[in-house]
Structures are given as C-alpha cells and as structure tokens.
Amino acid sequence: MQSTLDILDGFLRDAVLLNDTFKETSALRHPTDQGNEREHAFRTVVGKYMKRHAKVYKRAGVEDSSTREWFRQQDVVLADPRVEPHRILKDDGRVYIDPSAVHTVLEVKSVLNKTVLETAMESIADVQTAPRRRQADVHHVRFPISTGQLEYIPVSGGVFAYSSTSKRTRTVSRWIEAWCQGRSPEQWPKFVTIADLGHFEWCDPETGSCVPWPCKGTEVLMCFQAKRPHHPLVAMSAHLNYLSRLWWVPGTEFRLGDATIAHGLSVGEPIYPSGVTAPPDTCNHPCVECQRFGPS
C-alpha cells in the first residue's frame, strides 16, 4: 500500500509535469498543437487517478445511440469500460459514446477568461442532463435533483484550466455564479479547477460543508485556493474519486466504489463567500476527507 508521502510525491510530480507542459508548448506555432499537447498531459494525469474506475477518451462525442440526440464533443470523457462505446473512429481512436456509459466529462482549457469559461460550462451543461436509460432490471436508484428524483446517477461535468487571466478567486467565482444564474443546478459544473489558482466547488451555505454535486439550487461557490502547486490536483482528484464512489451505469451491477485518498493531503486554503464559515468540526489540517464533504 502506498504511503501518504508516496502519494504526495506523485501529486508533486504531476504538478511539475503540467506546469512544464504548459511552458514548453507555448513555443509551438499552431494553437491546435498547443491544445492537443496540453490535453494529452492532462489526460495522462487524470488517467492515473481514475484508472480503476474509468477509461479516458479524448475529444469524444456524446451521442444517444437510439435517438441520435447530440450532446456535443467533450475534451475528455471518463467512461465505464464495461459499457462499450457504439462507435470508435479508426483514424485516431476518438469515440462517439452513448451517455449511458459516460461518468464524467471535462473541458480542458489553457487560459480561462470569462468567455472561455462560459463556453466550457455551456458544453458540459448539455451532457450533464442527458438521459441515461436503464438497460436491465437491476438495482433501483433514487438520485435527488432540483425537480425531484432520477432513477440513475447523472453524468458529472467539470472544467480544468492551466491558468486564468484573473488571479483573484472572487473574480472567477463571479464568472461561474453569473453563468449559473437562472439555470438548474443539474447544469452547473461540479467543479472548476485552475492549476495555478485553486479548485472551485459548491458548499452548503448554512453549514459550510462542501457538497460533491449541487442539487437544491441554494448551494454557494467556494474555493480551495492553492498554497502549493499540487493543491488543485489533490482537490480535483479527491472530487473525481468521490463522484466515482456512487457511480452506477444503467444495466451494470450497482456497487459503492472504494475510491479513497490518504488523509492529510492538503487541498489548499478554504475561501468561503461572505457570510459562510467552515464547519465547526473541521480539523486543523486541511485534509481531504473531513474538510471537503463532511466528517468521515
């Protein structure tokens, strides 16, 4: 079993890899080449965190295999390897995949500004509300959403960026909140991670406890601001692993996952919106399990 120090060392190396990739690819002449190399580095990192739970596809189109309803092409798609995609392109391995097989989609951006972020959130909003048909008479799930319940775990979506034009967490929060206003919480991004700034996610305004996905519509945005280069990666991977704990693809066996990350790995400094404070039982060292989604 890996020790906490071994895991921390892995996150540090990954932070260096992403930072070096961003700098080195800046010399490439074509923006497409820059984007491709940066997406590849990100997929490599995420693939290590999620390898037991999902297969990582690049620039996958999400399409209902029965109705042909289109849910856009996503930069990175984490899909259940037990549910086969319905079309794989032979030239470079890209895939058109049914939403019933999709776990999480991620948009990967080099530098965020308000417009780039809005476009990314718009892309993942559609697929997060895609219907996922039950394919067999298996365990019934009741997943809470703002308008009632679903009989399946919906697709999750998030945004990752290497950097941002603003280094103020409050400014980025306003970008996200402004876009979410008037939209159902099912469309909101589950998280926005900026490698050189922090990890943005939702919390309960009454308790200050983080929530892995918004469903009431009253959740407010907070940020784990990076104090070390690896903090956003730890926070994002912890969030992804939490989402994967309760990940059920219709037609496959329902089971709780065992995704855990060692206690004590710092995720950054919690920055709450005005009027919201940290839970009173938060421990005095930023640790993934107790500070993120309530005490274990």
Order of alpha helices (4+ residues) and beta strands (2+ residues): alpha-alpha-beta-beta-beta-beta-beta-alpha-beta-beta-beta-alpha-beta-beta-beta-beta-alpha-beta-alpha
